[in-house]
Amino acid sequence: MKTPDREALKYTFGVCSWQIIMLPTILTTTANKIRITIKNIKFIPKPQRISRDHSLEIFNKM
């Protein structure tokens, strides 16, 4: 009866340890993606970055 429990514990511990090991890499990849998107937003010229209210005003004038 004790061996299956031990195997289950080993399995869960292995999964948890793997997730702990993978967590920094996952975080860094997501951070890099966010950084890239922020850079792309910054590179957009200012005339194209029109606020929603301003675009609505333009639409109403047309």
Biopython code that builds the backbone (N, CA, C, O; Angstrom):
import numpy as np
from Bio.PDB.StructureBuilder import StructureBuilder

atoms = [
    (1, "MET", "N", (0.831, -1.221, 0.000)),
    (1, "MET", "CA", (0.000, 0.000, 0.000)),
    (1, "MET", "C", (0.863, 1.269, 0.000)),
    (1, "MET", "O", (0.452, 2.302, -0.527)),
    (2, "LYS", "N", (2.060, 1.183, 0.594)),
    (2, "LYS", "CA", (2.878, 2.394, 0.720)),
    (2, "LYS", "C", (3.581, 2.779, -0.587)),
    (2, "LYS", "O", (3.816, 3.963, -0.831)),
    (3, "THR", "N", (3.918, 1.800, -1.424)),
    (3, "THR", "CA", (4.691, 2.110, -2.636)),
    (3, "THR", "C", (3.939, 3.019, -3.616)),
    (3, "THR", "O", (4.556, 3.944, -4.145)),
    (4, "PRO", "N", (2.631, 2.808, -3.892)),
    (4, "PRO", "CA", (1.960, 3.723, -4.829)),
    (4, "PRO", "C", (1.949, 5.170, -4.342)),
    (4, "PRO", "O", (2.104, 6.100, -5.133)),
    (5, "ASP", "N", (1.763, 5.354, -3.017)),
    (5, "ASP", "CA", (1.768, 6.705, -2.450)),
    (5, "ASP", "C", (3.130, 7.357, -2.668)),
    (5, "ASP", "O", (3.223, 8.529, -3.032)),
    (6, "ARG", "N", (4.181, 6.576, -2.440)),
    (6, "ARG", "CA", (5.533, 7.093, -2.608)),
    (6, "ARG", "C", (5.772, 7.494, -4.066)),
    (6, "ARG", "O", (6.377, 8.528, -4.347)),
    (7, "GLU", "N", (5.285, 6.653, -4.989)),
    (7, "GLU", "CA", (5.431, 6.962, -6.421)),
    (7, "GLU", "C", (4.669, 8.247, -6.776)),
    (7, "GLU", "O", (5.152, 9.087, -7.535)),
    (8, "ALA", "N", (3.470, 8.370, -6.208)),
    (8, "ALA", "CA", (2.667, 9.570, -6.462)),
    (8, "ALA", "C", (3.380, 10.810, -5.926)),
    (8, "ALA", "O", (3.421, 11.849, -6.585)),
    (9, "LEU", "N", (3.945, 10.687, -4.715)),
    (9, "LEU", "CA", (4.691, 11.799, -4.122)),
    (9, "LEU", "C", (5.879, 12.169, -5.002)),
    (9, "LEU", "O", (6.126, 13.346, -5.262)),
    (10, "LYS", "N", (6.613, 11.153, -5.458)),
    (10, "LYS", "CA", (7.761, 11.390, -6.340)),
    (10, "LYS", "C", (7.316, 12.130, -7.590)),
    (10, "LYS", "O", (7.967, 13.081, -8.024)),
    (11, "TYR", "N", (6.193, 11.685, -8.172)),
    (11, "TYR", "CA", (5.689, 12.294, -9.409)),
    (11, "TYR", "C", (5.313, 13.763, -9.183)),
    (11, "TYR", "O", (5.704, 14.644, -9.948)),
    (12, "THR", "N", (4.537, 14.007, -8.103)),
    (12, "THR", "CA", (4.101, 15.380, -7.822)),
    (12, "THR", "C", (5.305, 16.271, -7.522)),
    (12, "THR", "O", (5.358, 17.416, -7.969)),
    (13, "PHE", "N", (6.270, 15.744, -6.766)),
    (13, "PHE", "CA", (7.470, 16.521, -6.441)),
    (13, "PHE", "C", (8.245, 16.838, -7.712)),
    (13, "PHE", "O", (8.745, 17.950, -7.886)),
    (14, "GLY", "N", (8.339, 15.849, -8.598)),
    (14, "GLY", "CA", (9.043, 16.059, -9.867)),
    (14, "GLY", "C", (8.379, 17.141, -10.694)),
    (14, "GLY", "O", (9.056, 18.002, -11.256)),
    (15, "VAL", "N", (7.045, 17.101, -10.771)),
    (15, "VAL", "CA", (6.304, 18.104, -11.544)),
    (15, "VAL", "C", (6.509, 19.486, -10.930)),
    (15, "VAL", "O", (6.764, 20.455, -11.644)),
    (16, "CYS", "N", (6.397, 19.575, -9.602)),
    (16, "CYS", "CA", (6.559, 20.860, -8.913)),
    (16, "CYS", "C", (7.959, 21.420, -9.129)),
    (16, "CYS", "O", (8.124, 22.603, -9.424)),
    (17, "SER", "N", (8.972, 20.557, -8.980)),
    (17, "SER", "CA", (10.355, 21.015, -9.149)),
    (17, "SER", "C", (10.583, 21.475, -10.586)),
    (17, "SER", "O", (11.272, 22.467, -10.818)),
    (18, "TRP", "N", (10.001, 20.751, -11.557)),
    (18, "TRP", "CA", (10.154, 21.135, -12.963)),
    (18, "TRP", "C", (9.513, 22.499, -13.211)),
    (18, "TRP", "O", (10.067, 23.335, -13.925)),
    (19, "GLN", "N", (8.326, 22.716, -12.607)),
    (19, "GLN", "CA", (7.653, 24.011, -12.767)),
    (19, "GLN", "C", (8.481, 25.124, -12.137)),
    (19, "GLN", "O", (8.580, 26.217, -12.694)),
    (20, "ILE", "N", (9.079, 24.851, -10.972)),
    (20, "ILE", "CA", (9.911, 25.850, -10.298)),
    (20, "ILE", "C", (11.125, 26.183, -11.166)),
    (20, "ILE", "O", (11.526, 27.343, -11.271)),
    (21, "ILE", "N", (11.708, 25.144, -11.791)),
    (21, "ILE", "CA", (12.866, 25.357, -12.659)),
    (21, "ILE", "C", (12.446, 26.155, -13.896)),
    (21, "ILE", "O", (13.174, 27.045, -14.335)),
    (22, "MET", "N", (11.281, 25.843, -14.457)),
    (22, "MET", "CA", (10.827, 26.491, -15.691)),
    (22, "MET", "C", (10.285, 27.896, -15.459)),
    (22, "MET", "O", (10.243, 28.700, -16.390)),
    (23, "LEU", "N", (9.872, 28.205, -14.239)),
    (23, "LEU", "CA", (9.232, 29.493, -13.947)),
    (23, "LEU", "C", (10.083, 30.696, -14.358)),
    (23, "LEU", "O", (9.559, 31.586, -15.027)),
    (24, "PRO", "N", (11.371, 30.772, -13.992)),
    (24, "PRO", "CA", (12.170, 31.939, -14.398)),
    (24, "PRO", "C", (12.242, 32.125, -15.904)),
    (24, "PRO", "O", (12.156, 33.250, -16.396)),
    (25, "THR", "N", (12.401, 31.021, -16.645)),
    (25, "THR", "CA", (12.492, 31.133, -18.104)),
    (25, "THR", "C", (11.173, 31.631, -18.682)),
    (25, "THR", "O", (11.166, 32.468, -19.585)),
    (26, "ILE", "N", (10.048, 31.118, -18.163)),
    (26, "ILE", "CA", (8.729, 31.554, -18.631)),
    (26, "ILE", "C", (8.558, 33.046, -18.338)),
    (26, "ILE", "O", (8.100, 33.805, -19.192)),
    (27, "LEU", "N", (8.931, 33.459, -17.122)),
    (27, "LEU", "CA", (8.803, 34.866, -16.740)),
    (27, "LEU", "C", (9.661, 35.752, -17.630)),
    (27, "LEU", "O", (9.209, 36.811, -18.068)),
    (28, "THR", "N", (10.902, 35.330, -17.905)),
    (28, "THR", "CA", (11.794, 36.147, -18.731)),
    (28, "THR", "C", (11.262, 36.259, -20.152)),
    (28, "THR", "O", (11.332, 37.329, -20.755)),
    (29, "THR", "N", (10.728, 35.159, -20.697)),
    (29, "THR", "CA", (10.203, 35.211, -22.066)),
    (29, "THR", "C", (9.002, 36.146, -22.140)),
    (29, "THR", "O", (8.883, 36.926, -23.086)),
    (30, "THR", "N", (8.105, 36.076, -21.145)),
    (30, "THR", "CA", (6.936, 36.956, -21.153)),
    (30, "THR", "C", (7.373, 38.409, -20.976)),
    (30, "THR", "O", (6.829, 39.301, -21.627)),
    (31, "ALA", "N", (8.353, 38.654, -20.099)),
    (31, "ALA", "CA", (8.863, 40.011, -19.885)),
    (31, "ALA", "C", (9.470, 40.558, -21.172)),
    (31, "ALA", "O", (9.253, 41.720, -21.517)),
    (32, "ASN", "N", (10.229, 39.725, -21.884)),
    (32, "ASN", "CA", (10.823, 40.152, -23.148)),
    (32, "ASN", "C", (9.745, 40.485, -24.169)),
    (32, "ASN", "O", (9.858, 41.479, -24.886)),
    (33, "LYS", "N", (8.697, 39.662, -24.242)),
    (33, "LYS", "CA", (7.588, 39.927, -25.166)),
    (33, "LYS", "C", (6.933, 41.259, -24.840)),
    (33, "LYS", "O", (6.655, 42.055, -25.736)),
    (34, "ILE", "N", (6.684, 41.504, -23.544)),
    (34, "ILE", "CA", (6.059, 42.758, -23.109)),
    (34, "ILE", "C", (6.959, 43.931, -23.487)),
    (34, "ILE", "O", (6.482, 44.956, -23.975)),
    (35, "ARG", "N", (8.276, 43.773, -23.256)),
    (35, "ARG", "CA", (9.242, 44.822, -23.565)),
    (35, "ARG", "C", (9.228, 45.140, -25.059)),
    (35, "ARG", "O", (9.266, 46.306, -25.451)),
    (36, "ILE", "N", (9.172, 44.091, -25.893)),
    (36, "ILE", "CA", (9.157, 44.270, -27.350)),
    (36, "ILE", "C", (7.896, 45.028, -27.763)),
    (36, "ILE", "O", (7.960, 45.933, -28.596)),
    (37, "THR", "N", (6.743, 44.659, -27.181)),
    (37, "THR", "CA", (5.491, 45.335, -27.541)),
    (37, "THR", "C", (5.541, 46.798, -27.115)),
    (37, "THR", "O", (5.070, 47.667, -27.849)),
    (38, "ILE", "N", (6.107, 47.088, -25.932)),
    (38, "ILE", "CA", (6.226, 48.472, -25.466)),
    (38, "ILE", "C", (7.110, 49.261, -26.432)),
    (38, "ILE", "O", (6.785, 50.394, -26.785)),
    (39, "LYS", "N", (8.231, 48.663, -26.862)),
    (39, "LYS", "CA", (9.118, 49.319, -27.828)),
    (39, "LYS", "C", (8.373, 49.614, -29.118)),
    (39, "LYS", "O", (8.500, 50.706, -29.670)),
    (40, "ASN", "N", (7.591, 48.646, -29.609)),
    (40, "ASN", "CA", (6.834, 48.840, -30.846)),
    (40, "ASN", "C", (5.826, 49.977, -30.697)),
    (40, "ASN", "O", (5.634, 50.762, -31.625)),
    (41, "ILE", "N", (5.183, 50.069, -29.535)),
    (41, "ILE", "CA", (4.216, 51.141, -29.283)),
    (41, "ILE", "C", (4.939, 52.487, -29.291)),
    (41, "ILE", "O", (4.424, 53.457, -29.846)),
    (42, "LYS", "N", (6.127, 52.558, -28.683)),
    (42, "LYS", "CA", (6.891, 53.806, -28.628)),
    (42, "LYS", "C", (7.336, 54.255, -30.014)),
    (42, "LYS", "O", (7.425, 55.454, -30.280)),
    (43, "PHE", "N", (7.617, 53.295, -30.906)),
    (43, "PHE", "CA", (8.112, 53.641, -32.241)),
    (43, "PHE", "C", (7.006, 54.147, -33.172)),
    (43, "PHE", "O", (7.306, 54.697, -34.232)),
    (44, "ILE", "N", (5.736, 53.972, -32.800)),
    (44, "ILE", "CA", (4.638, 54.455, -33.644)),
    (44, "ILE", "C", (4.667, 55.988, -33.624)),
    (44, "ILE", "O", (4.726, 56.575, -32.543)),
    (45, "PRO", "N", (4.627, 56.651, -34.780)),
    (45, "PRO", "CA", (4.622, 58.123, -34.801)),
    (45, "PRO", "C", (3.422, 58.684, -34.051)),
    (45, "PRO", "O", (2.357, 58.068, -34.015)),
    (46, "LYS", "N", (3.603, 59.856, -33.455)),
    (46, "LYS", "CA", (2.568, 60.432, -32.599)),
    (46, "LYS", "C", (1.257, 60.749, -33.332)),
    (46, "LYS", "O", (0.198, 60.561, -32.733)),
    (47, "PRO", "N", (1.257, 61.213, -34.580)),
    (47, "PRO", "CA", (-0.029, 61.461, -35.240)),
    (47, "PRO", "C", (-0.918, 60.223, -35.350)),
    (47, "PRO", "O", (-2.144, 60.333, -35.336)),
    (48, "GLN", "N", (-0.300, 59.042, -35.461)),
    (48, "GLN", "CA", (-1.091, 57.813, -35.567)),
    (48, "GLN", "C", (-1.690, 57.408, -34.222)),
    (48, "GLN", "O", (-2.708, 56.718, -34.171)),
    (49, "ARG", "N", (-1.045, 57.846, -33.122)),
    (49, "ARG", "CA", (-1.561, 57.491, -31.794)),
    (49, "ARG", "C", (-2.623, 58.512, -31.391)),
    (49, "ARG", "O", (-2.362, 59.389, -30.568)),
    (50, "ILE", "N", (-3.810, 58.400, -31.965)),
    (50, "ILE", "CA", (-4.901, 59.330, -31.672)),
    (50, "ILE", "C", (-5.765, 58.708, -30.581)),
    (50, "ILE", "O", (-6.073, 57.517, -30.622)),
    (51, "SER", "N", (-6.151, 59.525, -29.606)),
    (51, "SER", "CA", (-7.014, 59.019, -28.539)),
    (51, "SER", "C", (-8.404, 58.718, -29.097)),
    (51, "SER", "O", (-8.774, 59.211, -30.162)),
    (52, "ARG", "N", (-9.160, 57.915, -28.376)),
    (52, "ARG", "CA", (-10.479, 57.481, -28.840)),
    (52, "ARG", "C", (-11.424, 58.681, -28.995)),
    (52, "ARG", "O", (-12.182, 58.756, -29.962)),
    (53, "ASP", "N", (-11.375, 59.613, -28.044)),
    (53, "ASP", "CA", (-12.253, 60.784, -28.094)),
    (53, "ASP", "C", (-11.941, 61.623, -29.328)),
    (53, "ASP", "O", (-12.850, 62.094, -30.011)),
    (54, "HIS", "N", (-10.665, 61.805, -29.609)),
    (54, "HIS", "CA", (-10.245, 62.608, -30.757)),
    (54, "HIS", "C", (-10.712, 61.966, -32.060)),
    (54, "HIS", "O", (-11.197, 62.652, -32.960)),
    (55, "SER", "N", (-10.563, 60.649, -32.154)),
    (55, "SER", "CA", (-11.009, 59.942, -33.364)),
    (55, "SER", "C", (-12.525, 60.065, -33.514)),
    (55, "SER", "O", (-13.030, 60.177, -34.632)),
    (56, "LEU", "N", (-13.255, 60.045, -32.394)),
    (56, "LEU", "CA", (-14.709, 60.224, -32.449)),
    (56, "LEU", "C", (-15.059, 61.624, -32.944)),
    (56, "LEU", "O", (-15.992, 61.790, -33.729)),
    (57, "GLU", "N", (-14.310, 62.638, -32.485)),
    (57, "GLU", "CA", (-14.529, 64.016, -32.943)),
    (57, "GLU", "C", (-14.342, 64.112, -34.446)),
    (57, "GLU", "O", (-15.155, 64.719, -35.143)),
    (58, "ILE", "N", (-13.262, 63.508, -34.947)),
    (58, "ILE", "CA", (-12.978, 63.516, -36.382)),
    (58, "ILE", "C", (-14.120, 62.832, -37.130)),
    (58, "ILE", "O", (-14.565, 63.306, -38.175)),
    (59, "PHE", "N", (-14.584, 61.715, -36.582)),
    (59, "PHE", "CA", (-15.668, 60.960, -37.223)),
    (59, "PHE", "C", (-16.950, 61.797, -37.272)),
    (59, "PHE", "O", (-17.671, 61.771, -38.270)),
    (60, "ASN", "N", (-17.235, 62.541, -36.191)),
    (60, "ASN", "CA", (-18.437, 63.376, -36.148)),
    (60, "ASN", "C", (-18.340, 64.536, -37.133)),
    (60, "ASN", "O", (-19.349, 64.920, -37.725)),
    (61, "LYS", "N", (-17.149, 65.101, -37.320)),
    (61, "LYS", "CA", (-16.952, 66.207, -38.261)),
    (61, "LYS", "C", (-17.148, 65.754, -39.702)),
    (61, "LYS", "O", (-17.553, 66.555, -40.545)),
    (62, "MET", "N", (-16.872, 64.497, -40.002)),
    (62, "MET", "CA", (-17.009, 63.983, -41.362)),
    (62, "MET", "C", (-18.456, 63.766, -41.712)),
    (62, "MET", "O", (-18.764, 63.334, -42.823)),
]
sb = StructureBuilder()
sb.init_structure("model")
sb.init_model(0)
sb.init_chain("A")
sb.init_seg("    ")
for serial, (resi, resn, name, xyz) in enumerate(atoms, 1):
    if name == "N":
        sb.init_residue(resn, " ", resi, " ")
    sb.init_atom(name, np.array(xyz, "f"), 0.0, 1.0, " ", f" {name:<3s}", serial, name[0])
structure = sb.get_structure()
